[in-house]
Amino acid sequence: MELLSGNEAIAQGAWEAGAHIGVAYPGTPSTETLEVFAKKDGVYAEWAVNEKVAVEVGVGASAAGARVLTTMKHVGVNVAADPLFTAAYTGVGGGLVVLAADDPGMYSSQNEQDSHWYARAAAIPMLDPANSQEAHDFTRDAFSISEEFDVPVFIRSTVRVSHTKTPVETGVRQEVALKGYESNPAKWVMMPAFAKPRRKVQLERMEALRRWVETCPYNQVTMRDTKIGVICAGAVYEHVEEALPDASVFKLGVTWPLPQDALRTFAQNVDAVYVIEEASEYLTESVKACGIAVSDFTHALPRDGELTPGLIRAAFGLTEPAHLDAPQNIPPRPPALCAGCPHRLVFKELSRLKAIVTGDIGCYTLGALPPLQAMDTCVDMGASVSMSHGFELALSQTEHRPVVAVIGDSTFAHSGLSSLISTVYNNGSGTICVLDNRTTAMTGRQGNPFNGQTLQGRPTRELNIEAIVSALGVEDVSVIDPNDAKAVRKALKEATTSPALSVLIFKSPCVLIDRIRKPAYVVTDACTSCGVCSTLGCPAISKRPETAQALIDPYQCIGCGQCPQYCAFGAIVSCEEGGLNE
């Protein structure tokens, strides 16, 4: 018995099933899954540049006869949808399992979409574990299900399943031989002449899956008091068990296709049926489509965010059990760029320029928050470059503010390159800032093509952003030290006043992978309490309550040297020189 998170359990289950290959793009809450899988014996694992490529690599390896695990967060499923929908036609060679990790509550995401809809739309079966043991068991079995029905299989988790540790009974690895590849264009070449008969194969498979799901062991019915019957799935089941210990429960382990006959039988044996789900109406609509009358709650459940036992009890008009009140007046801790982050001065100078900044997905999105407040948009991976071109097209005749795109190195490889190609092709202008901090920072400092670090530490090459951008036809390309305020200011001013398309590469390592070994800084009596240093938004800088003079926390300050460049009075100095922070 081991204590494993859902992500760790999925990796363990895939390894025990004899999976040979793992491919993914990192994205919270899925990231750790492939990192754990990569450390297992007898497997190959890699980071792909994006989720679409990851699935395509997975489909190729599956076609060649390997068992493959590919993982992504829910918005990554959007990127991977193109190959996934067609893989539901082609089917598989070796078992192909896809983790879709949803994020109700948007702890680290730009939306809280429900991946169930993809399973239904693509006709790909989806298993929905409620805890780490089920995550392990469902993943282990999913490879056999994939091969039995000749179809990829989704494992859906949520942040609560992915990151909560519960006991898991693990097993040993099943060594599965590669099936090998036999040429079969009618199965793998999806031109219309072959896709039409594969569509009929898909429809036959759907009927077979609907028969199978009625008796599969992953759906569980617990009959108790028949006044209330609850239908639920995933982590919500654990909350239902705590909130309504006397209710009868139909726990769906397979959420597409639904076991319609079994659900109708359950509904006939209870007085009222309630569907409880997070941030979606997928289950409610699907259960109603089975001809089952779904009862309304006494008080409506919230339609966004994670559920809790308390919210479920409140929906039934039940009072909360006695508990300690939460402490009051706890100081807020807003998210912020790390002390010494090489992105900080870029945003500071963009704010001074009053630029329209189209942003992207990554830790630099925090540049949108006070006091920097230097980002206007953030939609999806790679959108900064495309949207900046759109802004330029729409505002070229009316707006005099510069338009600047900001994108990280990993996101630039993910989908920014294709956006840049389109901008160059259409003779676009504007300024694109590539914030190259040498890692995929926000998801845990993973490798990417521009830092040359592979998931399993294999020899590789580091791609050159400057050379690639130049090869695309961009003539104005510069590499700048983002910790040099004057250099950053000069580069941005020149780029934003040029009529040409400019790409500025701000290159400096993330402080979490290359911590600067310099003395921290302190504030001397020369401080006039002007507050300019605090506008950098560095968490190491605060104010003395009695004088409003700047105060630098020596435990957070890493001596990056950014703040002294903004002090007009020379009040911020190396701690070797002494000062007020002694």
C-alpha positions as CSV (number, residue, x, y, z in Angstrom):
1,M,0.0,0.0,0.0
2,E,1.4,3.4,-1.0
3,L,0.1,7.0,-0.5
4,L,-0.1,8.4,-4.0
5,S,-1.6,11.5,-5.6
6,G,-4.0,10.8,-8.5
7,N,-1.3,11.9,-10.9
8,E,1.2,9.5,-9.4
9,A,-1.4,6.7,-9.4
10,I,-2.2,7.2,-13.1
11,A,1.6,7.0,-13.9
12,Q,1.8,3.8,-11.8
13,G,-1.3,2.3,-13.4
14,A,0.1,3.0,-16.9
15,W,3.4,1.5,-16.0
16,E,1.8,-1.7,-14.6
17,A,-0.3,-2.0,-17.8
18,G,3.0,-2.3,-19.7
19,A,2.8,1.2,-21.3
20,H,5.9,1.7,-23.4
21,I,5.8,5.4,-24.2
22,G,4.6,8.6,-22.6
23,V,4.2,11.9,-24.4
24,A,2.8,15.2,-23.0
25,Y,3.0,19.0,-22.8
26,P,3.1,20.1,-19.2
27,G,0.0,21.8,-17.8
28,T,-1.4,22.0,-14.2
29,P,-3.0,19.9,-12.9
30,S,-1.6,17.1,-15.1
31,T,2.1,17.8,-15.2
32,E,3.4,15.4,-12.5
33,T,1.9,12.4,-14.2
34,L,4.4,12.1,-17.0
35,E,7.3,13.3,-14.8
36,V,6.6,10.3,-12.5
37,F,6.1,7.9,-15.5
38,A,9.4,9.1,-17.0
39,K,11.2,7.7,-13.9
40,K,9.8,4.2,-14.3
41,D,11.9,1.4,-15.6
42,G,11.6,0.3,-19.2
43,V,9.7,3.3,-20.5
44,Y,10.4,6.2,-22.9
45,A,8.9,9.6,-22.1
46,E,9.2,13.1,-23.7
47,W,7.8,16.6,-23.6
48,A,6.2,17.6,-26.9
49,V,6.0,21.2,-28.0
50,N,2.2,21.1,-27.6
51,E,-0.7,18.8,-26.9
52,K,-1.7,18.3,-30.6
53,V,1.8,17.0,-31.3
54,A,1.8,14.9,-28.2
55,V,-1.4,13.1,-29.3
56,E,-0.1,12.7,-32.9
57,V,3.1,11.2,-31.5
58,G,1.0,8.9,-29.4
59,V,-1.2,7.9,-32.3
60,G,1.9,7.1,-34.3
61,A,3.4,5.0,-31.6
62,S,0.1,3.2,-31.0
63,A,-0.3,2.5,-34.7
64,A,3.2,0.9,-34.6
65,G,2.0,-1.3,-31.8
66,A,3.1,0.4,-28.5
67,R,1.0,1.1,-25.5
68,V,1.0,4.9,-25.0
69,L,0.1,7.3,-22.3
70,T,-0.4,11.0,-23.2
71,T,-1.4,13.6,-20.6
72,M,-2.7,17.2,-20.7
73,K,-4.8,19.7,-18.8
74,H,-8.3,20.4,-20.0
75,V,-7.5,23.3,-22.2
76,G,-4.8,21.1,-23.8
77,V,-7.6,18.9,-25.0
78,N,-8.7,21.8,-27.1
79,V,-5.3,21.9,-28.8
80,A,-5.3,18.1,-29.2
81,A,-8.9,17.8,-30.5
82,D,-8.0,17.6,-34.2
83,P,-6.1,14.3,-34.0
84,L,-8.3,13.0,-31.2
85,F,-11.5,13.2,-33.2
86,T,-9.9,11.4,-36.1
87,A,-8.2,8.8,-33.9
88,A,-11.7,7.9,-32.8
89,Y,-12.2,6.8,-36.5
90,T,-8.8,5.1,-37.1
91,G,-8.8,3.3,-33.7
92,V,-5.5,2.1,-32.2
93,G,-2.8,-0.4,-32.5
94,G,-1.4,-0.6,-29.0
95,G,-3.6,0.8,-26.3
96,L,-3.8,4.6,-26.3
97,V,-4.8,6.4,-23.0
98,V,-5.3,10.1,-22.8
99,L,-5.4,11.9,-19.4
100,A,-7.6,15.0,-19.5
101,A,-7.1,16.9,-16.2
102,D,-9.9,19.4,-15.5
103,D,-9.6,22.4,-13.2
104,P,-12.9,23.3,-11.6
105,G,-12.3,26.5,-9.7
106,M,-9.6,27.6,-12.1
107,Y,-6.7,27.3,-9.7
108,S,-4.3,27.5,-12.6
109,S,-6.4,27.9,-15.7
110,Q,-8.1,30.5,-17.9
111,N,-11.4,28.5,-17.9
112,E,-13.1,25.6,-16.2
113,Q,-14.4,23.7,-19.2
114,D,-15.6,20.1,-18.7
115,S,-13.8,17.4,-20.8
116,H,-16.9,15.2,-20.7
117,W,-18.2,17.0,-23.7
118,Y,-15.1,16.0,-25.7
119,A,-15.7,12.4,-24.9
120,R,-19.3,12.6,-26.1
121,A,-18.5,14.6,-29.2
122,A,-15.6,12.4,-30.3
123,A,-17.2,9.2,-29.1
124,I,-14.2,8.3,-27.0
125,P,-15.0,6.3,-23.8
126,M,-14.2,8.2,-20.6
127,L,-13.3,6.8,-17.2
128,D,-13.8,9.1,-14.2
129,P,-11.9,8.0,-11.1
130,A,-12.9,9.4,-7.7
131,N,-9.7,8.8,-5.8
132,S,-6.1,7.6,-6.3
133,Q,-6.9,3.9,-6.1
134,E,-9.5,4.3,-8.9
135,A,-7.1,6.5,-10.9
136,H,-4.6,3.6,-10.7
137,D,-7.0,0.8,-11.4
138,F,-8.9,2.6,-14.2
139,T,-5.7,3.6,-16.0
140,R,-4.2,0.1,-15.7
141,D,-7.4,-1.3,-17.2
142,A,-7.9,1.4,-19.8
143,F,-5.1,0.0,-22.1
144,S,-6.9,-3.3,-22.4
145,I,-10.2,-1.5,-23.0
146,S,-8.6,0.6,-25.7
147,E,-7.3,-2.5,-27.5
148,E,-10.6,-4.4,-27.0
149,F,-12.7,-1.7,-28.6
150,D,-10.1,-0.3,-30.9
151,V,-10.4,3.2,-29.6
152,P,-8.4,5.7,-27.5
153,V,-9.7,6.0,-23.9
154,F,-9.9,9.1,-21.8
155,I,-9.0,9.2,-18.1
156,R,-10.6,12.3,-16.6
157,S,-9.3,13.7,-13.4
158,T,-9.9,17.0,-11.6
159,V,-7.4,19.1,-9.6
160,R,-8.8,17.4,-6.4
161,V,-8.1,13.9,-7.7
162,S,-4.8,14.8,-9.4
163,H,-3.3,16.4,-6.3
164,T,-4.8,14.6,-3.3
165,K,-3.0,11.7,-1.9
166,T,-4.9,8.6,-0.9
167,P,-3.9,5.0,-0.2
168,V,-3.2,2.8,-3.3
169,E,-2.7,-0.9,-3.6
170,T,-0.1,-1.1,-6.3
171,G,1.0,-4.1,-8.4
172,V,3.8,-5.3,-10.6
173,R,4.4,-4.4,-14.2
174,Q,2.9,-6.5,-16.9
175,E,5.4,-6.8,-19.7
176,V,3.5,-6.3,-23.0
177,A,5.2,-7.0,-26.3
178,L,5.0,-4.4,-29.0
179,K,2.3,-5.6,-31.5
180,G,4.3,-4.4,-34.5
181,Y,2.9,-2.5,-37.5
182,E,1.2,-3.9,-40.5
183,S,0.3,-1.6,-43.4
184,N,-3.4,-1.0,-43.5
185,P,-4.3,2.2,-45.4
186,A,-8.1,1.6,-45.0
187,K,-7.6,1.9,-41.2
188,W,-5.0,4.7,-41.0
189,V,-5.4,6.9,-44.1
190,M,-8.4,9.1,-43.3
191,M,-9.2,10.3,-46.8
192,P,-13.0,10.3,-47.5
193,A,-13.0,7.0,-49.3
194,F,-11.6,5.3,-46.2
195,A,-13.1,7.6,-43.6
196,K,-16.6,6.8,-44.6
197,P,-16.4,3.0,-43.8
198,R,-14.4,3.8,-40.6
199,R,-17.4,6.0,-39.5
200,K,-19.5,2.9,-39.8
201,V,-16.9,1.0,-37.7
202,Q,-17.2,3.8,-35.1
203,L,-21.0,3.6,-34.9
204,E,-20.7,-0.2,-34.4
205,R,-18.1,0.4,-31.7
206,M,-20.4,2.9,-29.9
207,E,-23.2,0.3,-29.7
208,A,-20.7,-2.2,-28.3
209,L,-19.5,0.3,-25.7
210,R,-23.1,1.0,-24.7
211,R,-23.7,-2.7,-24.1
212,W,-20.4,-3.1,-22.2
213,V,-21.0,-0.1,-19.9
214,E,-24.2,-1.5,-18.5
215,T,-22.4,-4.2,-16.6
216,C,-18.8,-2.9,-16.4
217,P,-17.3,-2.9,-12.8
218,Y,-16.5,0.8,-12.7
219,N,-20.0,2.0,-12.1
220,Q,-21.2,1.3,-8.5
221,V,-24.6,1.5,-6.9
222,T,-25.0,1.9,-3.1
223,M,-28.6,1.6,-1.9
224,R,-29.5,3.2,1.4
225,D,-32.4,5.4,2.2
226,T,-34.5,5.5,-1.0
227,K,-35.9,9.0,-0.4
228,I,-32.8,10.5,-2.1
229,G,-30.9,9.0,-5.0
230,V,-27.8,10.8,-6.2
231,I,-26.0,10.3,-9.5
232,C,-22.4,11.6,-9.5
233,A,-18.9,10.9,-10.7
234,G,-15.2,11.6,-9.9
235,A,-14.1,13.6,-6.9
236,V,-17.7,14.8,-6.3
237,Y,-18.6,11.3,-5.2
238,E,-16.3,11.7,-2.1
239,H,-18.1,14.9,-1.2
240,V,-21.5,13.3,-1.6
241,E,-20.6,10.4,0.7
242,E,-19.5,12.9,3.4
243,A,-22.5,15.3,2.9
244,L,-25.3,12.7,2.4
245,P,-24.2,9.5,4.2
246,D,-27.8,8.1,4.2
247,A,-28.5,8.7,0.5
248,S,-28.5,6.1,-2.2
249,V,-25.8,6.8,-4.7
250,F,-25.0,5.8,-8.3
251,K,-21.3,6.5,-8.8
252,L,-20.4,6.6,-12.4
253,G,-16.9,5.3,-13.1
254,V,-17.6,5.6,-16.9
255,T,-19.1,8.9,-17.8
256,W,-19.2,8.3,-21.6
257,P,-21.1,6.4,-22.7
258,L,-23.6,6.3,-19.8
259,P,-25.2,3.1,-18.6
260,Q,-28.7,4.2,-19.5
261,D,-30.6,1.0,-18.5
262,A,-28.7,0.8,-15.2
263,L,-29.5,4.5,-14.5
264,R,-33.2,4.0,-15.2
265,T,-33.3,1.0,-12.9
266,F,-31.7,3.1,-10.1
267,A,-34.2,5.9,-10.7
268,Q,-37.1,3.5,-10.4
269,N,-35.9,2.4,-7.0
270,V,-35.6,5.8,-5.4
271,D,-38.2,8.5,-4.7
272,A,-36.2,11.4,-6.2
273,V,-33.1,11.6,-8.4
274,Y,-30.5,14.3,-8.0
275,V,-27.5,14.9,-10.2
276,I,-24.5,16.5,-8.5
277,E,-21.6,17.8,-10.6
278,E,-19.1,20.6,-10.7
279,A,-19.1,23.6,-13.0
280,S,-21.1,21.8,-15.8
281,E,-24.4,20.4,-16.8
282,Y,-23.0,17.5,-18.7
283,L,-24.3,14.8,-16.4
284,T,-27.6,16.5,-15.7
285,E,-28.4,16.8,-19.4
286,S,-27.2,13.3,-20.2
287,V,-29.3,11.7,-17.4
288,K,-32.3,13.7,-18.5
289,A,-31.7,12.4,-22.0
290,C,-32.1,8.9,-20.6
291,G,-35.7,9.8,-19.8
292,I,-35.0,10.2,-16.1
293,A,-36.8,13.0,-14.2
294,V,-34.2,15.0,-12.3
295,S,-35.3,16.8,-9.2
296,D,-34.5,20.4,-8.3
297,F,-32.5,21.2,-5.2
298,T,-33.9,23.1,-2.3
299,H,-31.2,25.7,-2.9
300,A,-29.4,25.6,-6.2
301,L,-25.8,24.4,-6.3
302,P,-23.3,26.9,-7.6
303,R,-22.6,26.6,-11.3
304,D,-19.0,27.5,-11.0
305,G,-16.0,26.3,-8.9
306,E,-15.4,23.2,-6.9
307,L,-18.1,21.6,-4.7
308,T,-17.7,20.9,-1.0
309,P,-19.7,18.7,1.4
310,G,-21.0,22.0,2.9
311,L,-22.3,23.3,-0.5
312,I,-24.0,19.9,-1.2
313,R,-25.7,19.9,2.3
314,A,-26.8,23.5,1.8
315,A,-28.4,22.5,-1.6
316,F,-30.6,20.0,0.3
317,G,-31.5,22.5,3.0
318,L,-29.4,20.7,5.6
319,T,-27.5,22.6,8.3
320,E,-23.7,22.4,8.6
321,P,-22.3,20.4,11.5
322,A,-20.6,22.4,14.2
323,H,-17.0,23.4,13.3
324,L,-14.4,26.0,14.2
325,D,-14.8,29.4,12.6
326,A,-12.1,30.4,10.2
327,P,-9.6,32.9,11.6
328,Q,-10.5,36.5,10.8
329,N,-8.4,39.4,9.4
330,I,-5.8,37.1,7.7
331,P,-3.6,39.3,5.5
332,P,-4.2,38.6,1.8
333,R,-1.3,37.1,-0.2
334,P,-1.9,38.1,-3.8
335,P,0.0,36.2,-6.5
336,A,3.1,38.0,-7.7
337,L,6.2,37.5,-9.8
338,C,9.0,36.0,-7.7
339,A,11.6,38.3,-6.2
340,G,14.3,38.8,-8.9
341,C,12.1,37.5,-11.7
342,P,13.7,38.5,-15.0
343,H,10.3,39.4,-16.4
344,R,9.6,42.3,-13.9
345,L,11.5,45.1,-15.6
346,V,10.0,44.3,-19.0
347,F,6.5,44.9,-17.5
348,K,7.6,47.9,-15.6
349,E,8.8,49.5,-18.8
350,L,5.8,48.5,-20.8
351,S,3.7,50.2,-18.1
352,R,5.7,53.3,-18.5
353,L,5.2,53.2,-22.3
354,K,1.4,52.9,-21.7
355,A,1.5,50.1,-24.3
356,I,-1.4,47.8,-25.3
357,V,0.0,44.5,-24.2
358,T,-1.4,41.2,-25.5
359,G,-0.3,38.5,-23.1
360,D,0.0,34.8,-23.0
361,I,-0.2,31.7,-20.7
362,G,2.6,31.5,-18.2
363,C,3.8,33.0,-15.0
364,Y,4.3,36.3,-16.8
365,T,0.5,36.6,-16.9
366,L,1.0,38.0,-13.4
367,G,2.3,41.2,-15.1
368,A,-1.4,42.0,-15.4
369,L,-1.8,42.5,-11.6
370,P,-1.1,45.7,-9.6
371,P,1.2,47.5,-9.3
372,L,2.6,46.6,-12.8
373,Q,-0.8,46.3,-14.5
374,A,0.9,45.9,-17.9
375,M,-1.1,43.3,-19.7
376,D,-4.4,43.9,-21.5
377,T,-5.3,40.4,-22.8
378,C,-4.7,36.7,-22.2
379,V,-6.7,34.1,-24.0
380,D,-4.8,31.0,-24.8
381,M,-1.4,29.6,-25.7
382,G,0.1,31.6,-28.5
383,A,-2.7,34.1,-28.7
384,S,-0.4,37.1,-27.7
385,V,1.3,37.1,-31.1
386,S,-1.9,36.6,-33.1
387,M,-3.9,39.1,-31.1
388,S,-1.2,41.8,-31.4
389,H,-1.5,41.4,-35.2
390,G,-5.3,41.8,-34.9
391,F,-4.9,44.9,-32.7
392,E,-2.5,46.4,-35.3
393,L,-5.0,45.8,-38.1
394,A,-7.9,47.3,-36.2
395,L,-6.1,50.3,-34.6
396,S,-3.6,51.3,-37.3
397,Q,-5.7,54.3,-38.3
398,T,-7.0,55.4,-34.9
399,E,-4.7,54.4,-32.0
400,H,-1.3,55.9,-31.3
401,R,-0.4,53.6,-28.4
402,P,2.1,50.9,-29.2
403,V,0.9,47.3,-29.4
404,V,3.3,44.8,-27.8
405,A,2.9,41.0,-27.6
406,V,4.5,39.2,-24.6
407,I,5.1,35.4,-24.7
408,G,7.4,32.9,-22.9
409,D,9.9,30.7,-24.5
410,S,8.0,27.4,-24.0
411,T,4.7,29.0,-25.2
412,F,6.5,30.4,-28.2
413,A,7.5,26.9,-29.1
414,H,4.0,25.6,-28.3
415,S,2.1,27.8,-30.7
416,G,3.7,31.2,-30.9
417,L,5.8,30.3,-33.8
418,S,2.8,29.5,-36.1
419,S,1.3,32.8,-35.0
420,L,4.5,34.7,-35.9
421,I,4.7,32.9,-39.3
422,S,1.2,34.2,-40.1
423,T,2.1,37.7,-39.0
424,V,5.2,37.7,-41.1
425,Y,3.4,36.2,-44.1
426,N,0.8,39.0,-43.9
427,N,3.4,41.7,-43.6
428,G,2.4,42.5,-40.0
429,S,4.1,45.1,-37.8
430,G,4.3,45.7,-34.1
431,T,6.6,44.4,-31.3
432,I,6.8,40.9,-30.0
433,C,8.7,40.2,-26.7
434,V,9.9,36.7,-26.1
435,L,10.5,36.3,-22.4
436,D,13.1,33.6,-22.5
437,N,13.7,32.5,-18.9
438,R,15.2,29.2,-20.0
439,T,12.4,26.9,-18.7
440,T,8.7,26.2,-18.6
441,A,8.4,28.0,-15.3
442,M,4.8,28.0,-14.1
443,T,4.2,24.3,-14.4
444,G,7.4,23.3,-12.5
445,R,10.4,24.2,-14.6
446,Q,10.2,21.6,-17.3
447,G,12.4,21.4,-20.4
448,N,11.4,22.8,-23.8
449,P,13.1,23.1,-27.2
450,F,14.7,26.5,-26.4
451,N,16.5,25.3,-23.2
452,G,17.5,22.0,-24.7
453,Q,16.5,19.9,-21.7
454,T,14.5,16.7,-22.3
455,L,12.3,14.9,-19.9
456,Q,14.6,12.0,-19.3
457,G,17.8,13.8,-19.7
458,R,18.7,12.5,-23.1
459,P,21.3,14.2,-25.2
460,T,19.6,16.8,-27.5
461,R,20.1,20.3,-29.0
462,E,19.1,23.7,-27.8
463,L,17.2,25.6,-30.5
464,N,18.1,29.2,-31.1
465,I,15.2,31.6,-30.9
466,E,17.1,34.4,-32.6
467,A,18.1,32.3,-35.5
468,I,14.7,30.8,-36.0
469,V,13.0,34.2,-35.9
470,S,15.5,35.6,-38.4
471,A,14.9,32.6,-40.7
472,L,11.2,33.4,-40.7
473,G,12.0,36.7,-42.3
474,V,12.0,39.1,-39.3
475,E,14.8,41.6,-39.9
476,D,14.7,43.4,-36.5
477,V,15.6,40.8,-33.9
478,S,17.5,41.7,-30.7
479,V,18.6,39.8,-27.6
480,I,18.4,41.9,-24.4
481,D,19.3,41.4,-20.7
482,P,16.0,41.9,-19.0
483,N,17.7,42.8,-15.7
484,D,19.2,46.0,-17.2
485,A,16.5,48.7,-16.9
486,K,18.2,51.1,-19.4
487,A,18.7,48.3,-22.0
488,V,15.1,47.2,-21.6
489,R,13.8,50.8,-21.9
490,K,15.9,51.5,-25.0
491,A,15.0,48.3,-26.8
492,L,11.2,48.8,-26.2
493,K,11.3,52.5,-27.2
494,E,13.2,51.7,-30.5
495,A,11.0,48.7,-31.4
496,T,7.7,50.4,-30.7
497,T,8.6,53.5,-32.7
498,S,9.8,51.5,-35.7
499,P,7.3,50.7,-38.5
500,A,8.8,47.3,-39.0
501,L,8.0,44.1,-37.1
502,S,10.4,43.7,-34.2
503,V,11.1,40.7,-32.0
504,L,12.9,41.4,-28.7
505,I,14.3,38.3,-26.9
506,F,14.7,39.1,-23.2
507,K,17.0,36.3,-22.1
508,S,17.8,35.5,-18.5
509,P,17.2,32.3,-16.4
510,C,14.3,31.9,-14.1
511,V,15.4,32.7,-10.5
512,L,14.2,29.3,-9.4
513,I,16.7,27.4,-11.6
514,D,19.6,29.8,-11.4
515,R,19.4,31.6,-8.0
516,I,21.7,34.7,-8.0
517,R,24.5,34.4,-5.5
518,K,24.9,38.1,-4.7
519,P,24.4,40.0,-1.4
520,A,20.9,41.2,-0.7
521,Y,20.1,44.9,-0.8
522,V,19.0,47.2,2.0
523,V,17.6,50.7,2.3
524,T,19.7,53.6,3.8
525,D,18.6,56.8,5.5
526,A,18.7,58.5,2.0
527,C,15.2,57.0,1.3
528,T,12.7,59.7,0.8
529,S,9.6,57.4,1.0
530,C,8.8,58.2,-2.6
531,G,7.5,54.7,-3.2
532,V,9.0,54.2,-6.7
533,C,10.7,51.0,-5.8
534,S,7.4,49.5,-4.6
535,T,5.9,50.0,-8.1
536,L,8.1,47.1,-9.2
537,G,5.8,44.7,-7.4
538,C,8.7,42.8,-5.9
539,P,7.5,40.7,-2.9
540,A,10.7,41.5,-1.1
541,I,10.0,45.2,-1.0
542,S,7.5,46.7,1.5
543,K,7.2,49.9,3.6
544,R,8.0,50.7,7.2
545,P,4.7,51.5,8.8
546,E,6.1,54.4,10.9
547,T,7.9,56.3,8.1
548,A,6.7,54.8,4.8
549,Q,10.4,54.3,3.9
550,A,11.2,51.3,1.8
551,L,11.9,48.0,3.6
552,I,13.6,45.0,1.9
553,D,13.1,41.6,3.3
554,P,16.6,39.9,3.4
555,Y,15.1,36.5,3.3
556,Q,13.3,37.1,0.0
557,C,15.7,39.5,-1.7
558,I,18.2,37.6,-3.9
559,G,20.3,40.6,-4.9
560,C,19.1,40.8,-8.5
561,G,20.0,44.5,-8.6
562,Q,16.7,45.6,-10.3
563,C,15.4,48.0,-7.6
564,P,18.5,50.1,-7.2
565,Q,18.2,51.1,-10.9
566,Y,14.9,52.8,-10.1
567,C,16.0,54.6,-7.0
568,A,16.9,58.2,-7.9
569,F,18.4,58.9,-4.4
570,G,20.8,56.0,-4.2
571,A,19.0,54.7,-1.1
572,I,19.1,51.0,-2.1
573,V,22.5,49.6,-1.6
574,S,24.3,46.2,-1.1
575,C,23.9,44.9,2.4
576,E,27.7,44.9,2.6
577,E,27.4,48.7,2.9
578,G,24.9,48.5,5.7
579,G,21.6,50.3,6.0
580,L,18.2,50.3,7.7
581,N,17.4,46.6,7.3
582,E,20.0,45.4,9.8
